[in-house]
């Protein structure tokens, strides 16, 4: 079900009988019609195994199952909201950035070390982002949260995109990522992480970047 953007910090979704969606707990601002909100102990469409994986990974942001007939307005913490439409590909996003998403999307968890080897594994230690990330796959809409505005940058073969890890929001497509640095280790003595580290994304797809280096 598509989201209607009310403004940069609020979206509205239409809920129809026989359909469901998932939202972060506390994200519902208002609704009209006969709509129910139920705590979801399995964390979406990924099933019990996926839920356990996210708990081990500390990616188990509590979700609500939204069902019924009506319209629901979502927002959270005054954060900027970006709506992403998936057409069969996979979105990689940290669980705490998920505001709401279609119930038709399959949810899972991926170990970031599998993308970029050792550098992927140290990404969480250096940047403060998780070693695991949530995946959403299929056809449907996702509303994610960010600080400030969000820009979508295309990633094309032979044209990698370098992103400040703190400004990274999400990415989709056939994309590989690794942590890189333009400085030698000796040059980094006494420096904070800052722009010394970059998240390099290559392949084919897109990355979403927020206008801030602040975590949610």
N, C-alpha and C positions, 0 to 999 in steps of 0.2 A: 504494500500500500504506500503510495507516495506521501511525503510530508509537504504541508503548505507552510512556507516561511512567513510568520506573522511579522517578525522583525529579526534583527541579527541575534537576538537572545531568546526567542520563543518560536516553536514550531507547533503545528496542529496536524493530527492524524485522524483519518476517518476509520472507525472500527466497524466491520460488517459481521453479521452472524456467520459462524463457521470459520472465521479467520481469527488469528491471534497475533499479538506482537509482544515484545519484551522491552521493559524499560528499567532504568536504574531506580532503585527505591528512593523515594523523595523527589522524583523528577516530575510527577504529575502536578500541574498548577491549577487546572480546572477541567471539567468535562461536562458534556451535555448528553442526555440519553441514558440508556440502560447499559452501563459499563461496569465490569467487575475487575478488581485488582487483587491478585493472589500471589503470595510469596512463592518464588520458584526455587525449590531446593536443588534442582538438577542443573540450573544455570543455563537454560535455553535448549536448543535442539541437539546439542552434542551428547546428551545422555549422561548416565552416571559416571562412566569412565572419564569423560571430558570434564565433568564437574570436579572429580577427585584430582585430576591433573592440574586444574586451575587452583585448587586449594593448596596443593603442594607448592605450586608456583607463586602463591600469594596473589593470584590473578582472579580471585573469586569475589568480585564486586557483587553484592546482593542484587538480584533482579526480581522484577514483578512480571507476572503474566497478565496481559491486558486482553480482555475478551468482552463480547457483547455487541451492542449496536449504538453508535453515537460518535461523537468527536471528542478528542482529548488534546489538551494543550500541555506541552512539555517545555521545561527549562530547568536549569539548576545552577545555583550559585552566581547568577549573573554572567555566566560564561558565554562567549561567542559560540554559536552553533553552526556547524557545517553539515549539509546534507550530501551524502555520497550515494549515487545510484550504481548498484552492481548488476552486471549483465552476464553472469556466469563465472566471473573471476573471483579471486579471493582478496579480502581486505585484511591487512595486518594492523592491529591497533591495540593499545594497552586498555585493559578492561575498565579502568577508572575514567577513561575518556568516552565510554559509550553512554549516550543519553537514552536512545531507544532504537529499535530495529525490527524489521519484518520477521514474523515468526516462521516464514518460509526459508530463511537463511540458516544454514548449518553452522553451528558454533563449535570451535575446537581450541586447542592450545598448541603452540609450537615453541620449541626450545630455540632461542636465537643463536645458540652456538652452532646449530646446523647450517646457518647462513653466515659464512665468513670464518669458520673454524675457530681457532683460539681467539682471534680478534673479536669475533662475535660474542664469545663467552665473557671477555673482559669488558664488553660494552656496558653492562649493567653496573659493574664496579666503578668505572670511571665517570659515567654520565649520570648515574642515579636512576636510569631506566631499568625495567625488569629484565632478567635473563630469559623470561618467557613472555610471549605475547599472545593475545587472543586473536583467533582467525574467524572470519565470517565469509561463507562461500555460498554462491547461488545467484538467484535473481531477486532483487529487492532493494529497499532503501535503508540507509543507516544514517542516524544523526549522531555526530560526534561533537565533543566539546573542546574548546581551546581558549587560550588567552589572546584577546585582540582578534583581528581579522585573520583569515586563512587564505593562502594562495595555493593553487594546484600547479605543480611543475611537472611537465611531461618528462619521462625517461625513455630514451630511444637507444637502440643498439649503437655502440661506439660513442655515445654522448652521455656519460655518467653525470649524475647530479651530486654535489657535495652539500651537506646540510649540517648546521650546528645541531648536535644531538639534543640540546635542550629545547630547540625550536621544532623538532620533529613531532608530528601528530600521528600520521598513519601513512601507509602506502598500499597500492594494489597492483596486480599484474604479475608477470614473470620477472621478478626483481630479486637480485641478490644484494645483500648489504654487508659492509665491513667497516670497522673503525680504522681510520687512517690519521696520520699526522704529517704535517709539512715540516715539522721541526725534528731535529735529532734529540735523543734522550738527554744528552748533555745540555742542550739549549733549554730544556724544560725544567731544570733544577730550580726550585724556588718559585715556579709558576703554578697558578691554578689551572684547572682543565681548560676553561674558556674556549677560545677559538683554536687552541693548540690541537684539539681533537676535532675531527670531522667524520660524519657518517656518510660514507660513499655508497650510493645506490646505482646499480647498473642493470641493464637488461631492457625490458619493454614494459612500460606501465606509467604510473604517476605517483608522486609523493606530495603530501599535504604538509605545509609549513605554517606555523603560527607566528604572529607578529610580536613574539615575546620569548624570553628564555626562562620563563617561570613555569614550574610544574603546577599541575592542578592540585 
